[in-house]
Amino acid sequence: MRWDNLAHDDGAAAAPALFGAETVTTRTFDTPEFRGITFHEIRARSIVNRVPGASRMPFEWTVNPYRGCTHACVYCFARKTHSYLDLDTGLGFDSQIVVKTNAPELLRRELASRRWRGEHIAMGTNVDCYQRAEGRYRLMPGILTALAERANPFSILTKGTLILRDLELLRAAAEVTDIGVSVSVGFTDRELWRTVEPGTPSPERRLEVVRTLAAHGIPCTVLMAPVIPFLGDTPGQLRATVRAVAAAGAVSVTPLVLHLRPGAREWFTAWLTRHHPGLVRRYQALYGDGAYAPKWYQRRITRQVHELAAEYGIGPAGTGAARRAVRPAAAPDVPPPPTQLRLL
């Protein structure tokens, strides 16, 4: 995406970096949770984006109401996308947040187009749609409502606990269409969490999201991502994470080994040099000049996690028949749904 794709609908020209005054409103908020963060409020020209054909992603369409992310995960693969907007991929990615303020109304319009055929839409796959900014801008309620109005299938991947704010909207959407919710928890090591994911809720709080969603009849998967070589991949660490995922009631767990694309690679390597200098050469050997760990390493981690998942009574995502769930009968204040939930 380029800056000119984020201009006003009237097609006003964008400045080469942070727009001109006519196309963006820049805000800062003097509150502890937003201190040091700049928000660039824009009116996007499109909101439903096609995933490039060369992508490894198992979906074709995405909606991303934000660019940049205050989660500040040092490994985030989306860092490179900030360079497309002439923004810094390091601290700039963490603190210069682009907000598509017209996302709900734009999505409603695009879903109503004759060209749109109701395909599955994935959210939270580039940056988290439930990052802290969502608490102020509240774009997701309108987005979920627009999707439910069209009975359009969708899925959400998040590290944010703010998704529970929209629990009733998720339940309403599940009455009319297929939805999927996945929470990202790569590890439960608190010291590792504090250093590599400093802006996220703790792993325990994320697993509480899984538990709460399950209690309200919305089955939730866990993406165990990333598994970080030499820091979060010991047998004991893998076991502790899978055990916690199972205890939270996740219906499946899928491991994903750390990958280091350009943009993320440089930022992660700088972090590694500061915090774990003795691992730099091991990472150079493991990743070479590529973005992905060797196949043998990925297969080893996958096998270990799947074996642990089987031991704790949960299975890998995407295997067997589609999992279905209905609202729990123990909740008398919640009427039973006319249809079943299907986890994508």
PATIPA-598328 format. One line per 8 residues: number of its first residue (from 1); their letters; for each residue x, y, z of N, C-alpha, C. Coordinates in pm, whole numbers, always signed. Layout:
NUM = A = X/Y/Z/X/Y/Z/X/Y/Z ~ ... $
//
This chain:
1 = MRWDNLAH = +84/-119/+0/+0/+0/+0/+88/+124/+0 ~ +51/+223/-80/+125/+349/-86/+42/+460/-24 ~ +108/+570/+8/+36/+680/+69/-78/+730/-19 ~ -60/+728/-151/-168/+780/-235/-290/+690/-234 ~ -276/+565/-190/-392/+478/-175/-468/+508/-46 ~ -408/+589/+41/-471/+621/+168/-526/+763/+169 ~ -531/+825/+52/-578/+964/+45/-729/+970/+62 ~ -779/+1093/+76/-923/+1114/+82/-990/+1058/-43 $
9 = DDGAAAAP = -1119/+1028/-33/-1193/+978/-147/-1197/+1078/-262 ~ -1169/+1205/-233/-1173/+1304/-340/-1045/+1302/-424 ~ -949/+1212/-387/-830/+1194/-468/-724/+1299/-446 ~ -729/+1374/-337/-628/+1476/-311/-489/+1414/-308 ~ -393/+1484/-366/-258/+1429/-374/-193/+1423/-238 ~ -113/+1317/-216/-45/+1301/-88/+97/+1352/-97 ~ +146/+1405/+13/+286/+1443/+23/+371/+1316/+27 ~ +500/+1323/-4/+580/+1202/-12/+594/+1128/+120 $
17 = ALFGAETV = +576/+1195/+234/+594/+1124/+361/+463/+1116/+436 ~ +433/+1214/+521/+318/+1205/+610/+198/+1284/+560 ~ +169/+1280/+431/+56/+1352/+374/+75/+1503/+388 ~ -15/+1574/+324/-28/+1717/+346/-139/+1738/+448 ~ -152/+1860/+496/-251/+1889/+600/-393/+1861/+553 ~ -414/+1861/+420/-549/+1843/+370/-593/+1697/+369 ~ -500/+1604/+393/-537/+1464/+380/-516/+1382/+506 ~ -463/+1443/+612/-439/+1367/+734/-452/+1458/+855 $
25 = TTRTFDTP = -505/+1401/+962/-506/+1470/+1090/-411/+1395/+1182 ~ -313/+1464/+1236/-215/+1403/+1326/-250/+1438/+1469 ~ -259/+1335/+1554/-299/+1356/+1693/-203/+1286/+1788 ~ -186/+1346/+1904/-119/+1281/+2016/-210/+1296/+2137 ~ -203/+1201/+2228/-287/+1203/+2347/-197/+1194/+2470 ~ -218/+1286/+2562/-134/+1291/+2682/-194/+1203/+2791 ~ -199/+1075/+2762/-244/+976/+2859/-137/+868/+2867 ~ -124/+802/+2980/-14/+705/+2996/-11/+597/+2888 $
33 = EFRGITFH = -128/+547/+2848/-128/+437/+2752/-91/+480/+2610 ~ -99/+611/+2581/-68/+660/+2446/+49/+758/+2443 ~ +119/+770/+2553/+230/+866/+2557/+341/+823/+2461 ~ +388/+917/+2380/+492/+887/+2282/+441/+831/+2152 ~ +310/+818/+2137/+250/+761/+2016/+182/+872/+1936 ~ +203/+870/+1806/+138/+965/+1716/+41/+890/+1627 ~ -81/+943/+1617/-184/+882/+1534/-206/+969/+1411 ~ -203/+906/+1295/-228/+974/+1168/-364/+927/+1117 $
41 = EIRARSIV = -465/+1010/+1137/-602/+975/+1099/-623/+1007/+952 ~ -658/+905/+875/-678/+926/+732/-812/+865/+689 ~ -857/+904/+572/-974/+842/+511/-925/+759/+393 ~ -933/+628/+410/-882/+538/+309/-973/+534/+187 ~ -916/+496/+74/-994/+483/-49/-1047/+343/-66 ~ -985/+244/-2/-1034/+106/-6/-997/+40/+126 ~ -1070/-64/+162/-1045/-130/+290/-1036/-281/+277 ~ -1098/-340/+175/-1087/-484/+152/-971/-506/+56 $
49 = NRVPGASR = -866/-569/+104/-744/-584/+27/-720/-729/-13 ~ -678/-749/-137/-644/-883/-183/-502/-918/-141 ~ -485/-1039/-90/-353/-1087/-51/-275/-1121/-177 ~ -149/-1080/-188/-70/-1114/-307/-67/-1264/-332 ~ -68/-1300/-459/-72/-1441/-496/+46/-1522/-445 ~ +161/-1456/-426/+280/-1527/-381/+282/-1549/-231 ~ +184/-1494/-160/+182/-1505/-15/+157/-1649/+29 ~ +209/-1684/+147/+184/-1815/+206/+55/-1818/+287 $
57 = MPFEWTVN = -14/-1706/+294/-133/-1697/+377/-247/-1783/+318 ~ -325/-1850/+405/-433/-1938/+358/-564/-1864/+337 ~ -559/-1738/+301/-679/-1660/+275/-648/-1559/+166 ~ -752/-1505/+106/-735/-1419/-11/-764/-1272/+15 ~ -845/-1243/+118/-887/-1105/+141/-866/-1066/+287 ~ -826/-943/+310/-803/-893/+445/-866/-755/+462 ~ -892/-721/+587/-930/-585/+627/-836/-543/+738 ~ -769/-430/+720/-673/-379/+818/-706/-233/+849 $
65 = PYRGCTHA = -775/-207/+960/-810/-68/+991/-694/+16/+1042 ~ -581/-48/+1077/-465/+24/+1128/-339/-18/+1052 ~ -241/+72/+1048/-105/+39/+1003/-9/+81/+1113 ~ +91/-2/+1141/+173/+18/+1259/+101/-42/+1379 ~ +178/-72/+1485/+116/-142/+1597/+188/-112/+1728 ~ +112/-72/+1828/+169/-40/+1958/+204/-164/+2039 ~ +175/-283/+1989/+223/-404/+2056/+376/-407/+2060 ~ +439/-345/+1961/+585/-330/+1957/+659/-463/+1962 $
73 = CVYCFARK = +603/-568/+1905/+671/-698/+1901/+798/-686/+1816 ~ +911/-722/+1871/+1038/-698/+1801/+1050/-782/+1675 ~ +973/-886/+1663/+983/-979/+1550/+876/-955/+1443 ~ +789/-857/+1461/+670/-846/+1376/+705/-838/+1227 ~ +651/-932/+1150/+682/-938/+1007/+625/-819/+931 ~ +526/-750/+988/+461/-639/+917/+542/-510/+920 ~ +655/-510/+988/+734/-386/+998/+770/-329/+860 ~ +799/-415/+766/+838/-370/+633/+732/-283/+569 $
81 = THSYLDLD = +605/-309/+601/+498/-233/+536/+503/-85/+571 ~ +564/-49/+684/+574/+93/+719/+668/+166/+623 ~ +765/+96/+568/+856/+160/+473/+783/+196/+345 ~ +674/+125/+312/+596/+160/+193/+531/+297/+208 ~ +515/+340/+333/+453/+469/+360/+556/+575/+397 ~ +684/+545/+368/+794/+635/+402/+804/+658/+553 ~ +772/+554/+629/+782/+560/+774/+887/+460/+822 ~ +944/+486/+939/+1048/+402/+997/+990/+268/+1039 $
89 = TGLGFDSQ = +1065/+159/+1013/+1017/+24/+1044/+1054/-20/+1185 ~ +1130/+61/+1258/+1166/+27/+1395/+1073/+95/+1492 ~ +1123/+197/+1562/+1040/+270/+1657/+920/+335/+1589 ~ +937/+375/+1464/+826/+436/+1392/+708/+341/+1377 ~ +735/+214/+1353/+627/+115/+1341/+551/+103/+1472 ~ +624/+115/+1584/+562/+101/+1715/+486/+225/+1758 ~ +522/+342/+1705/+470/+467/+1760/+402/+559/+1660 ~ +412/+531/+1531/+345/+611/+1428/+232/+525/+1370 $
97 = IVVKTNAP = +112/+545/+1420/+1/+456/+1387/-94/+524/+1289 ~ -115/+461/+1176/-210/+511/+1076/-347/+453/+1108 ~ -446/+539/+1119/-582/+499/+1156/-676/+530/+1041 ~ -739/+429/+985/-833/+448/+875/-971/+475/+936 ~ -996/+602/+965/-1113/+638/+1044/-1245/+605/+975 ~ -1243/+591/+843/-1366/+561/+769/-1381/+413/+739 ~ -1304/+327/+808/-1305/+184/+776/-1444/+121/+782 ~ -1526/+143/+887/-1657/+77/+889/-1748/+117/+774 $
105 = ELLRRELA = -1759/+248/+747/-1848/+291/+639/-1796/+245/+503 ~ -1664/+245/+487/-1605/+201/+362/-1628/+51/+341 ~ -1614/-27/+447/-1638/-171/+436/-1783/-199/+401 ~ -1875/-128/+462/-2016/-149/+432/-2043/-123/+283 ~ -1981/-21/+230/-1999/+12/+88/-1938/-94/-3 ~ -1818/-142/+33/-1751/-241/-52/-1821/-376/-46 ~ -1876/-412/+69/-1949/-539/+78/-2078/-534/-3 ~ -2133/-415/-21/-2257/-400/-98/-2234/-395/-248 $
113 = SRRWRGEH = -2107/-387/-288/-2077/-380/-431/-2117/-508/-503 ~ -2162/-494/-626/-2198/-612/-706/-2078/-699/-736 ~ -1959/-641/-729/-1837/-717/-757/-1798/-809/-641 ~ -1846/-777/-522/-1807/-857/-406/-1893/-982/-397 ~ -1828/-1097/-379/-1897/-1226/-381/-1899/-1295/-244 ~ -1880/-1220/-141/-1897/-1275/-7/-1786/-1367/+39 ~ -1663/-1348/-13/-1553/-1434/+28/-1512/-1408/+173 ~ -1442/-1504/+228/-1393/-1494/+365/-1296/-1376/+379 $
121 = IAMGTNVD = -1308/-1301/+487/-1220/-1187/+516/-1145/-1216/+645 ~ -1013/-1203/+640/-929/-1223/+758/-888/-1088/+814 ~ -888/-1078/+946/-848/-953/+1014/-743/-984/+1120 ~ -654/-888/+1143/-549/-906/+1240/-429/-982/+1187 ~ -423/-999/+1057/-315/-1078/+997/-195/-994/+956 ~ -212/-863/+953/-100/-773/+925/-58/-706/+1055 ~ -140/-618/+1108/-121/-568/+1244/-249/-595/+1321 ~ -241/-591/+1452/-353/-632/+1536/-465/-530/+1532 $
129 = CYQRAEGR = -584/-576/+1494/-700/-486/+1489/-753/-455/+1628 ~ -702/-526/+1731/-740/-497/+1869/-620/-448/+1950 ~ -531/-376/+1884/-424/-309/+1957/-483/-194/+2039 ~ -400/-129/+2121/-451/-28/+2214/-529/+84/+2145 ~ -490/+121/+2024/-559/+229/+1953/-707/+202/+1937 ~ -744/+74/+1926/-884/+39/+1906/-969/+81/+2025 ~ -910/+89/+2144/-986/+133/+2260/-1035/+276/+2247 ~ -960/+358/+2172/-1001/+496/+2152/-1083/+514/+2024 $
137 = YRLMPGIL = -1042/+448/+1917/-1107/+475/+1788/-1229/+388/+1762 ~ -1240/+271/+1825/-1360/+188/+1817/-1405/+164/+1673 ~ -1315/+116/+1591/-1348/+85/+1452/-1407/-55/+1437 ~ -1366/-149/+1521/-1409/-287/+1505/-1559/-310/+1525 ~ -1628/-242/+1618/-1772/-265/+1626/-1844/-238/+1495 ~ -1809/-129/+1427/-1871/-100/+1299/-1833/-200/+1193 ~ -1709/-248/+1197/-1663/-348/+1100/-1737/-479/+1121 ~ -1748/-525/+1246/-1819/-649/+1275/-1967/-639/+1238 $
145 = TALAERAN = -2025/-524/+1265/-2167/-504/+1231/-2187/-510/+1080 ~ -2098/-447/+1004/-2109/-450/+858/-2097/-592/+805 ~ -2005/-670/+861/-1989/-809/+817/-2111/-892/+852 ~ -2165/-873/+971/-2284/-948/+1011/-2405/-912/+927 ~ -2419/-785/+892/-2533/-742/+810/-2534/-813/+676 ~ -2417/-844/+623/-2406/-913/+495/-2383/-1063/+511 ~ -2385/-1112/+635/-2356/-1252/+664/-2227/-1296/+596 ~ -2128/-1209/+603/-2000/-1235/+537/-1907/-1308/+632 $
153 = PFSILTKG = -1854/-1424/+594/-1764/-1499/+683/-1635/-1422/+709 ~ -1582/-1439/+831/-1459/-1369/+865/-1386/-1443/+976 ~ -1260/-1404/+995/-1182/-1456/+1106/-1099/-1344/+1164 ~ -1061/-1359/+1290/-982/-1259/+1361/-867/-1329/+1431 ~ -748/-1272/+1414/-630/-1314/+1489/-586/-1197/+1575 ~ -565/-1220/+1705/-532/-1109/+1792/-444/-1151/+1909 ~ -369/-1056/+1962/-304/-1067/+2092/-375/-979/+2193 ~ -480/-911/+2153/-544/-812/+2238/-662/-866/+2316 $
161 = TLILRDLE = -674/-823/+2441/-788/-861/+2522/-911/-776/+2491 ~ -892/-669/+2416/-1003/-579/+2384/-1111/-647/+2301 ~ -1081/-761/+2242/-1181/-833/+2164/-1301/-870/+2250 ~ -1281/-885/+2381/-1393/-921/+2468/-1495/-809/+2477 ~ -1457/-687/+2451/-1553/-576/+2446/-1660/-604/+2342 ~ -1622/-673/+2234/-1713/-697/+2122/-1772/-838/+2125 ~ -1776/-897/+2242/-1825/-1034/+2253/-1966/-1050/+2199 ~ -2055/-957/+2232/-2194/-969/+2185/-2203/-956/+2033 $
169 = LLRAAAEV = -2118/-872/+1975/-2119/-858/+1829/-2067/-986/+1763 ~ -1969/-1050/+1823/-1919/-1177/+1770/-2027/-1285/+1778 ~ -2097/-1288/+1889/-2204/-1386/+1903/-2315/-1362/+1802 ~ -2348/-1236/+1779/-2451/-1203/+1681/-2407/-1244/+1541 ~ -2280/-1218/+1507/-2229/-1256/+1376/-2230/-1407/+1359 ~ -2199/-1479/+1466/-2196/-1625/+1459/-2333/-1685/+1433 ~ -2439/-1608/+1459/-2573/-1656/+1430/-2601/-1661/+1280 ~ -2529/-1582/+1202/-2566/-1568/+1062/-2456/-1609/+965 $
177 = TDIGVSVS = -2333/-1629/+1015/-2225/-1662/+923/-2116/-1739/+996 ~ -2020/-1790/+921/-1907/-1862/+977/-1803/-1761/+1028 ~ -1761/-1778/+1152/-1657/-1692/+1206/-1547/-1778/+1268 ~ -1429/-1722/+1276/-1318/-1790/+1342/-1243/-1690/+1426 ~ -1205/-1730/+1546/-1127/-1645/+1634/-1003/-1721/+1677 ~ -888/-1659/+1663/-762/-1720/+1705/-684/-1618/+1787 ~ -627/-1665/+1896/-544/-1582/+1982/-400/-1626/+1968 ~ -310/-1532/+1957/-168/-1562/+1939/-98/-1568/+2075 $
185 = VGFTDREL = -44/-1685/+2108/+33/-1705/+2231/+150/-1795/+2195 ~ +267/-1738/+2175/+381/-1817/+2133/+453/-1886/+2246 ~ +435/-1833/+2369/+507/-1884/+2484/+443/-1827/+2610 ~ +472/-1888/+2723/+421/-1838/+2851/+532/-1785/+2940 ~ +654/-1784/+2893/+769/-1732/+2967/+754/-1581/+2985 ~ +733/-1536/+3108/+703/-1395/+3132/+822/-1305/+3102 ~ +942/-1351/+3131/+1060/-1269/+3104/+1079/-1249/+2954 ~ +1057/-1353/+2878/+1066/-1342/+2732/+957/-1249/+2681 $
193 = WRTVEPGT = +837/-1263/+2734/+726/-1177/+2692/+757/-1030/+2714 ~ +810/-996/+2831/+836/-856/+2863/+935/-791/+2765 ~ +1027/-870/+2712/+1130/-812/+2626/+1095/-814/+2478 ~ +1022/-915/+2431/+995/-922/+2287/+856/-874/+2248 ~ +763/-865/+2345/+627/-819/+2316/+585/-715/+2420 ~ +660/-607/+2433/+641/-516/+2547/+508/-444/+2550 ~ +439/-431/+2438/+313/-358/+2437/+189/-445/+2440 ~ +207/-576/+2457/+94/-669/+2452/+45/-704/+2592 $
201 = PSPERRLE = -81/-750/+2602/-124/-811/+2727/-41/-937/+2753 ~ -29/-975/+2877/+51/-1092/+2912/-8/-1218/+2850 ~ +74/-1322/+2833/+20/-1449/+2783/-97/-1501/+2867 ~ -90/-1482/+2999/-199/-1528/+3085/-330/-1456/+3054 ~ -322/-1327/+3029/-443/-1251/+2996/-498/-1291/+2860 ~ -410/-1322/+2767/-457/-1369/+2636/-527/-1504/+2647 ~ -472/-1591/+2730/-535/-1721/+2748/-668/-1707/+2821 ~ -682/-1603/+2902/-812/-1577/+2963/-915/-1536/+2858 $
209 = VVRTLAAH = -870/-1470/+2752/-959/-1441/+2640/-1011/-1570/+2578 ~ -922/-1666/+2557/-962/-1795/+2503/-1067/-1859/+2594 ~ -1041/-1856/+2724/-1131/-1918/+2820/-1268/-1849/+2820 ~ -1268/-1717/+2813/-1394/-1643/+2815/-1475/-1666/+2688 ~ -1409/-1665/+2574/-1479/-1690/+2449/-1542/-1829/+2450 ~ -1466/-1927/+2494/-1518/-2064/+2500/-1639/-2072/+2593 ~ -1634/-2002/+2705/-1744/-2004/+2801/-1872/-1943/+2743 ~ -1856/-1859/+2641/-1972/-1797/+2577/-2005/-1861/+2443 $
217 = GIPCTVLM = -1955/-1981/+2421/-1994/-2056/+2303/-1921/-2022/+2176 ~ -1810/-1949/+2187/-1731/-1916/+2070/-1599/-1992/+2078 ~ -1587/-2102/+2006/-1462/-2180/+2013/-1346/-2098/+1960 ~ -1231/-2114/+2022/-1115/-2031/+1989/-993/-2119/+1970 ~ -916/-2092/+1868/-790/-2161/+1845/-675/-2076/+1897 ~ -562/-2138/+1915/-442/-2065/+1954/-336/-2084/+1847 ~ -284/-1974/+1797/-169/-1976/+1709/-47/-1961/+1800 ~ +29/-2066/+1814/+147/-2064/+1901/+261/-2002/+1822 $
225 = APVIPFLG = +259/-1867/+1822/+350/-1794/+1735/+397/-1666/+1801 ~ +528/-1639/+1786/+623/-1731/+1724/+691/-1820/+1828 ~ +730/-1936/+1785/+824/-2015/+1864/+962/-1960/+1831 ~ +1030/-1906/+1932/+1155/-1833/+1911/+1274/-1925/+1938 ~ +1354/-1954/+1838/+1468/-2045/+1855/+1562/-2000/+1967 ~ +1606/-2097/+2047/+1706/-2078/+2153/+1656/-1995/+2271 ~ +1537/-1940/+2260/+1482/-1859/+2369/+1347/-1911/+2419 ~ +1272/-1975/+2332/+1140/-2024/+2372/+1108/-2161/+2319 $
233 = DTPGQLRA = +1210/-2241/+2288/+1186/-2368/+2220/+1234/-2491/+2296 ~ +1268/-2478/+2425/+1308/-2597/+2498/+1187/-2687/+2520 ~ +1208/-2817/+2539/+1094/-2907/+2565/+1008/-2860/+2682 ~ +1073/-2810/+2788/+996/-2761/+2903/+911/-2640/+2869 ~ +965/-2547/+2789/+889/-2428/+2751/+772/-2465/+2660 ~ +796/-2554/+2566/+689/-2596/+2477/+578/-2666/+2555 ~ +617/-2752/+2649/+518/-2822/+2729/+436/-2724/+2814 ~ +503/-2629/+2876/+432/-2533/+2960/+330/-2454/+2879 $
241 = TVRAVAAA = +367/-2416/+2759/+276/-2337/+2675/+157/-2421/+2630 ~ +182/-2540/+2579/+71/-2625/+2533/-21/-2662/+2649 ~ +37/-2689/+2766/-45/-2721/+2883/-137/-2605/+2919 ~ -84/-2482/+2914/-165/-2364/+2946/-272/-2341/+2840 ~ -239/-2365/+2715/-336/-2351/+2606/-451/-2450/+2624 ~ -417/-2573/+2658/-520/-2674/+2680/-608/-2639/+2799 ~ -546/-2590/+2907/-622/-2553/+3026/-717/-2438/+2999 ~ -684/-2353/+2904/-771/-2240/+2870/-891/-2281/+2786 $
249 = GAVSVTPL = -890/-2403/+2734/-1004/-2451/+2657/-995/-2428/+2509 ~ -875/-2404/+2456/-861/-2387/+2311/-897/-2517/+2240 ~ -958/-2506/+2125/-995/-2626/+2050/-879/-2679/+1968 ~ -778/-2597/+1943/-662/-2643/+1869/-545/-2549/+1894 ~ -426/-2598/+1864/-305/-2517/+1875/-218/-2544/+1754 ~ -169/-2440/+1692/-86/-2452/+1573/+44/-2374/+1593 ~ +159/-2443/+1592/+286/-2373/+1612/+334/-2305/+1485 ~ +402/-2194/+1500/+463/-2124/+1388/+598/-2071/+1434 $
257 = VLHLRPGA = +702/-2122/+1372/+838/-2082/+1409/+864/-1939/+1362 ~ +940/-1865/+1440/+979/-1729/+1406/+1032/-1720/+1263 ~ +979/-1624/+1187/+1038/-1593/+1057/+1077/-1446/+1054 ~ +1183/-1417/+984/+1246/-1285/+989/+1256/-1226/+849 ~ +1149/-1161/+808/+1149/-1095/+678/+1224/-963/+687 ~ +1263/-907/+572/+1328/-775/+573/+1243/-674/+649 ~ +1305/-589/+724/+1235/-495/+811/+1230/-551/+952 ~ +1169/-666/+967/+1167/-734/+1097/+1305/-791/+1129 $
265 = REWFTAWL = +1372/-844/+1028/+1502/-908/+1051/+1602/-811/+1113 ~ +1611/-691/+1059/+1707/-593/+1109/+1673/-550/+1252 ~ +1545/-527/+1278/+1503/-481/+1410/+1524/-593/+1514 ~ +1488/-715/+1478/+1506/-828/+1570/+1655/-852/+1597 ~ +1737/-843/+1492/+1881/-866/+1509/+1941/-762/+1601 ~ +1898/-638/+1590/+1947/-532/+1680/+1908/-562/+1823 ~ +1783/-608/+1842/+1738/-646/+1977/+1819/-764/+2030 ~ +1842/-863/+1945/+1917/-982/+1986/+2059/-944/+2026 $
273 = TRHHPGLV = +2119/-853/+1952/+2256/-809/+1982/+2264/-741/+2118 ~ +2160/-666/+2153/+2159/-598/+2283/+2132/-694/+2399 ~ +2039/-784/+2380/+1991/-866/+2491/+2055/-1005/+2498 ~ +2090/-1061/+2383/+2147/-1196/+2380/+2259/-1203/+2277 ~ +2366/-1129/+2297/+2473/-1124/+2195/+2533/-1260/+2164 ~ +2529/-1351/+2260/+2585/-1483/+2235/+2505/-1567/+2138 ~ +2385/-1523/+2105/+2300/-1598/+2013/+2308/-1548/+1869 ~ +2374/-1436/+1847/+2375/-1376/+1713/+2430/-1473/+1609 $
281 = RRYQALYG = +2544/-1535/+1636/+2601/-1627/+1538/+2514/-1750/+1517 ~ +2448/-1796/+1622/+2359/-1911/+1607/+2241/-1876/+1516 ~ +2191/-1754/+1528/+2082/-1712/+1440/+2131/-1696/+1296 ~ +2250/-1646/+1281/+2306/-1633/+1146/+2318/-1770/+1081 ~ +2358/-1869/+1160/+2371/-2004/+1106/+2235/-2066/+1077 ~ +2137/-2040/+1164/+2005/-2102/+1147/+1927/-2040/+1033 ~ +1935/-1909/+1019/+1854/-1840/+917/+1932/-1806/+791 ~ +2065/-1806/+798/+2142/-1774/+679/+2098/-1641/+622 $
289 = DGAYAPKW = +2070/-1641/+495/+2024/-1519/+429/+1873/-1521/+405 ~ +1804/-1621/+457/+1661/-1635/+430/+1575/-1587/+546 ~ +1445/-1585/+523/+1350/-1538/+624/+1303/-1650/+715 ~ +1321/-1775/+673/+1262/-1886/+746/+1368/-1980/+802 ~ +1339/-2038/+917/+1426/-2140/+975/+1423/-2263/+885 ~ +1526/-2347/+891/+1530/-2466/+806/+1409/-2556/+828 ~ +1373/-2630/+724/+1258/-2719/+731/+1271/-2820/+843 ~ +1394/-2871/+866/+1411/-2972/+970/+1376/-2915/+1106 $
297 = YQRRITRQ = +1410/-2788/+1128/+1380/-2726/+1256/+1229/-2703/+1270 ~ +1167/-2653/+1165/+1023/-2630/+1169/+948/-2760/+1193 ~ +990/-2868/+1126/+923/-2997/+1144/+940/-3049/+1286 ~ +1058/-3027/+1344/+1081/-3073/+1480/+988/-3004/+1578 ~ +977/-2872/+1565/+890/-2797/+1655/+745/-2839/+1635 ~ +703/-2852/+1512/+565/-2892/+1483/+535/-3028/+1543 ~ +627/-3122/+1526/+605/-3257/+1580/+594/-3253/+1733 ~ +684/-3179/+1798/+680/-3172/+1943/+549/-3111/+1993 $
305 = VHELAAEY = +506/-3002/+1931/+383/-2936/+1975/+262/-3024/+1951 ~ +257/-3091/+1837/+143/-3178/+1809/+139/-3297/+1904 ~ +253/-3349/+1939/+256/-3459/+2035/+207/-3412/+2173 ~ +249/-3295/+2213/+204/-3239/+2340/+55/-3208/+2337 ~ +8/-3156/+2225/-134/-3126/+2211/-217/-3252/+2224 ~ -173/-3359/+2162/-245/-3486/+2173/-244/-3534/+2318 ~ -133/-3518/+2386/-123/-3559/+2526/-221/-3483/+2613 ~ -240/-3354/+2584/-330/-3272/+2665/-472/-3264/+2609 $
313 = GIGPAGTG = -499/-3340/+2505/-635/-3352/+2457/-683/-3247/+2360 ~ -589/-3179/+2293/-629/-3085/+2190/-555/-3121/+2062 ~ -609/-3077/+1948/-549/-3116/+1821/-501/-2997/+1742 ~ -418/-3020/+1640/-372/-2910/+1555/-486/-2855/+1472 ~ -481/-2728/+1442/-585/-2665/+1360/-583/-2722/+1221 ~ -702/-2730/+1161/-712/-2769/+1022/-709/-2919/+998 ~ -719/-3001/+1104/-720/-3144/+1083/-857/-3199/+1115 ~ -894/-3303/+1042/-1021/-3368/+1069/-1139/-3284/+1023 $
321 = AARRAVRP = -1257/-3320/+1073/-1379/-3250/+1035/-1383/-3112/+1097 ~ -1459/-3024/+1038/-1474/-2890/+1093/-1533/-2899/+1233 ~ -1477/-2823/+1325/-1525/-2826/+1462/-1646/-2736/+1473 ~ -1746/-2783/+1548/-1867/-2706/+1567/-1895/-2694/+1716 ~ -1963/-2588/+1752/-2000/-2569/+1892/-2127/-2489/+1898 ~ -2207/-2512/+2001/-2327/-2432/+2025/-2309/-2360/+2156 ~ -2395/-2265/+2181/-2385/-2190/+2304/-2406/-2283/+2423 ~ -2335/-2260/+2533/-2347/-2350/+2647/-2486/-2346/+2707 $
329 = AAAPDVPP = -2541/-2466/+2734/-2675/-2475/+2790/-2682/-2419/+2931 ~ -2568/-2406/+2996/-2565/-2360/+3134/-2586/-2209/+3147 ~ -2601/-2139/+3037/-2621/-1994/+3043/-2767/-1962/+3013 ~ -2854/-1959/+3115/-2998/-1945/+3091/-3035/-1809/+3034 ~ -2952/-1708/+3050/-2986/-1576/+2999/-2953/-1560/+2852 ~ -2893/-1664/+2792/-2856/-1658/+2651/-2944/-1755/+2575 ~ -3031/-1709/+2485/-3116/-1801/+2409/-3032/-1886/+2316 ~ -3074/-2010/+2292/-2997/-2095/+2201/-3000/-2039/+2060 $
337 = PPTQLRLL = -2893/-2056/+1985/-2886/-2000/+1850/-2967/-2080/+1752 ~ -3019/-2018/+1647/-3089/-2092/+1543/-2995/-2175/+1458 ~ -2867/-2138/+1455/-2770/-2212/+1378/-2650/-2243/+1463 ~ -2563/-2330/+1415/-2445/-2363/+1488/-2329/-2271/+1448 ~ -2234/-2263/+1539/-2109/-2193/+1508/-2017/-2288/+1436 ~ -1953/-2243/+1333/-1851/-2324/+1273/-1720/-2253/+1280 ~ -1621/-2318/+1334/-1488/-2257/+1344/-1416/-2275/+1214 ~ -1372/-2165/+1156/-1299/-2172/+1030/-1156/-2210/+1055 $
//
